[in-house]
Amino acid sequence: QVQLVESGGGLVQPGGSLRLSCAASGSIFSINVMGWYRQAPGKQRELVAFIIRGGSTHYADSVKGRFTISRDNAENTVYLQMNSLKPEDTAVYYCNTIPAAAGSWGQGTQVTVSS
């Protein structure tokens, strides 16, 4: 199974921006769908956005218009550009395949949005 490492999180003020990266240990060219998930304390993990091999993207209503997912198959990396961040976006963010592969979850990267 592919191993994934997330990075790019941090502490930002409301309205700020962050760019998250997901580096894969191997090629993601053959993986049809990659997604970004997030999990806040005490809540279920939720799917935020996903991107299909051909480039089509979909977003949860809560982040639509603010987040952008992209993938660089040549570099085996998936990105999540997050703009106009809100306190409600605070969570640990993970990337994974869709459907998620249990053995591919990384440590995630913490995003905290606070004034």
Contacts in CASP RR format, 6 or more apart in sequence:
PFRMAT RR
TARGET T0000
AUTHOR 0000-0000-0000
METHOD contacts of the structure
MODEL  1
QVQLVESGGGLVQPGGSLRLSCAASGSIFSINVMGWYRQAPGKQRELVAF
IIRGGSTHYADSVKGRFTISRDNAENTVYLQMNSLKPEDTAVYYCNTIPA
AAGSWGQGTQVTVSS
1 101 0 8 1.000
1 103 0 8 1.000
1 104 0 8 1.000
2 24 0 8 1.000
2 25 0 8 1.000
2 26 0 8 1.000
2 28 0 8 1.000
2 31 0 8 1.000
2 97 0 8 1.000
2 101 0 8 1.000
2 104 0 8 1.000
3 24 0 8 1.000
3 25 0 8 1.000
3 26 0 8 1.000
3 104 0 8 1.000
3 106 0 8 1.000
4 22 0 8 1.000
4 23 0 8 1.000
4 24 0 8 1.000
4 25 0 8 1.000
4 94 0 8 1.000
4 95 0 8 1.000
4 96 0 8 1.000
4 104 0 8 1.000
4 105 0 8 1.000
4 106 0 8 1.000
5 22 0 8 1.000
5 23 0 8 1.000
5 25 0 8 1.000
5 106 0 8 1.000
5 107 0 8 1.000
6 20 0 8 1.000
6 21 0 8 1.000
6 22 0 8 1.000
6 93 0 8 1.000
6 94 0 8 1.000
6 95 0 8 1.000
6 106 0 8 1.000
6 107 0 8 1.000
6 108 0 8 1.000
6 109 0 8 1.000
7 20 0 8 1.000
7 21 0 8 1.000
7 22 0 8 1.000
7 23 0 8 1.000
7 109 0 8 1.000
8 18 0 8 1.000
8 19 0 8 1.000
8 20 0 8 1.000
8 21 0 8 1.000
8 109 0 8 1.000
9 18 0 8 1.000
9 20 0 8 1.000
9 93 0 8 1.000
9 109 0 8 1.000
9 110 0 8 1.000
9 111 0 8 1.000
10 18 0 8 1.000
10 109 0 8 1.000
10 110 0 8 1.000
10 111 0 8 1.000
10 112 0 8 1.000
11 112 0 8 1.000
11 114 0 8 1.000
12 18 0 8 1.000
12 85 0 8 1.000
12 111 0 8 1.000
12 112 0 8 1.000
12 113 0 8 1.000
13 113 0 8 1.000
13 114 0 8 1.000
13 115 0 8 1.000
14 85 0 8 1.000
14 86 0 8 1.000
14 87 0 8 1.000
14 113 0 8 1.000
14 114 0 8 1.000
14 115 0 8 1.000
15 83 0 8 1.000
15 84 0 8 1.000
15 85 0 8 1.000
15 86 0 8 1.000
15 113 0 8 1.000
16 83 0 8 1.000
16 84 0 8 1.000
16 85 0 8 1.000
16 113 0 8 1.000
17 81 0 8 1.000
17 82 0 8 1.000
17 83 0 8 1.000
17 84 0 8 1.000
17 85 0 8 1.000
18 82 0 8 1.000
18 85 0 8 1.000
18 111 0 8 1.000
19 79 0 8 1.000
19 80 0 8 1.000
19 81 0 8 1.000
19 82 0 8 1.000
20 36 0 8 1.000
20 79 0 8 1.000
20 80 0 8 1.000
20 81 0 8 1.000
20 82 0 8 1.000
20 93 0 8 1.000
20 95 0 8 1.000
20 109 0 8 1.000
20 111 0 8 1.000
21 77 0 8 1.000
21 78 0 8 1.000
21 79 0 8 1.000
22 34 0 8 1.000
22 36 0 8 1.000
22 77 0 8 1.000
22 78 0 8 1.000
22 79 0 8 1.000
22 80 0 8 1.000
22 95 0 8 1.000
23 76 0 8 1.000
23 77 0 8 1.000
24 76 0 8 1.000
24 77 0 8 1.000
24 78 0 8 1.000
25 76 0 8 1.000
26 76 0 8 1.000
27 73 0 8 1.000
27 76 0 8 1.000
28 34 0 8 1.000
28 71 0 8 1.000
28 73 0 8 1.000
28 76 0 8 1.000
28 77 0 8 1.000
28 78 0 8 1.000
29 53 0 8 1.000
29 73 0 8 1.000
29 76 0 8 1.000
31 53 0 8 1.000
31 97 0 8 1.000
32 52 0 8 1.000
32 53 0 8 1.000
33 50 0 8 1.000
33 51 0 8 1.000
33 52 0 8 1.000
33 53 0 8 1.000
33 97 0 8 1.000
33 98 0 8 1.000
34 50 0 8 1.000
34 51 0 8 1.000
34 71 0 8 1.000
34 78 0 8 1.000
34 95 0 8 1.000
34 96 0 8 1.000
34 97 0 8 1.000
34 98 0 8 1.000
35 47 0 8 1.000
35 48 0 8 1.000
35 49 0 8 1.000
35 50 0 8 1.000
35 51 0 8 1.000
35 69 0 8 1.000
35 78 0 8 1.000
35 95 0 8 1.000
35 96 0 8 1.000
35 97 0 8 1.000
35 98 0 8 1.000
36 47 0 8 1.000
36 48 0 8 1.000
36 49 0 8 1.000
36 50 0 8 1.000
36 67 0 8 1.000
36 69 0 8 1.000
36 78 0 8 1.000
36 80 0 8 1.000
36 93 0 8 1.000
36 94 0 8 1.000
36 95 0 8 1.000
37 45 0 8 1.000
37 46 0 8 1.000
37 47 0 8 1.000
37 48 0 8 1.000
37 93 0 8 1.000
37 94 0 8 1.000
37 95 0 8 1.000
37 96 0 8 1.000
37 100 0 8 1.000
38 45 0 8 1.000
38 46 0 8 1.000
38 48 0 8 1.000
38 89 0 8 1.000
38 91 0 8 1.000
38 92 0 8 1.000
38 93 0 8 1.000
38 94 0 8 1.000
38 111 0 8 1.000
39 45 0 8 1.000
39 46 0 8 1.000
39 91 0 8 1.000
39 92 0 8 1.000
39 94 0 8 1.000
40 90 0 8 1.000
40 91 0 8 1.000
40 92 0 8 1.000
43 91 0 8 1.000
45 94 0 8 1.000
46 60 0 8 1.000
47 60 0 8 1.000
47 98 0 8 1.000
48 59 0 8 1.000
48 60 0 8 1.000
48 63 0 8 1.000
48 67 0 8 1.000
48 80 0 8 1.000
48 93 0 8 1.000
49 57 0 8 1.000
49 58 0 8 1.000
49 59 0 8 1.000
49 60 0 8 1.000
49 63 0 8 1.000
49 67 0 8 1.000
49 69 0 8 1.000
49 80 0 8 1.000
50 57 0 8 1.000
50 58 0 8 1.000
50 69 0 8 1.000
50 98 0 8 1.000
51 57 0 8 1.000
51 69 0 8 1.000
51 70 0 8 1.000
51 71 0 8 1.000
51 78 0 8 1.000
53 73 0 8 1.000
55 71 0 8 1.000
57 68 0 8 1.000
57 69 0 8 1.000
57 70 0 8 1.000
59 65 0 8 1.000
59 67 0 8 1.000
59 69 0 8 1.000
62 88 0 8 1.000
63 82 0 8 1.000
63 89 0 8 1.000
66 82 0 8 1.000
66 83 0 8 1.000
66 84 0 8 1.000
66 85 0 8 1.000
67 80 0 8 1.000
67 81 0 8 1.000
67 82 0 8 1.000
67 83 0 8 1.000
68 80 0 8 1.000
68 81 0 8 1.000
68 83 0 8 1.000
69 78 0 8 1.000
69 79 0 8 1.000
69 80 0 8 1.000
69 81 0 8 1.000
70 78 0 8 1.000
70 79 0 8 1.000
70 81 0 8 1.000
71 77 0 8 1.000
71 78 0 8 1.000
71 79 0 8 1.000
72 78 0 8 1.000
72 79 0 8 1.000
78 95 0 8 1.000
80 93 0 8 1.000
80 95 0 8 1.000
82 89 0 8 1.000
82 111 0 8 1.000
85 111 0 8 1.000
85 113 0 8 1.000
86 113 0 8 1.000
87 113 0 8 1.000
87 114 0 8 1.000
87 115 0 8 1.000
88 113 0 8 1.000
89 111 0 8 1.000
89 113 0 8 1.000
90 111 0 8 1.000
90 112 0 8 1.000
90 113 0 8 1.000
90 114 0 8 1.000
91 111 0 8 1.000
92 108 0 8 1.000
92 109 0 8 1.000
92 110 0 8 1.000
92 111 0 8 1.000
93 108 0 8 1.000
93 109 0 8 1.000
93 110 0 8 1.000
93 111 0 8 1.000
94 105 0 8 1.000
94 106 0 8 1.000
94 108 0 8 1.000
96 104 0 8 1.000
96 105 0 8 1.000
97 104 0 8 1.000
END
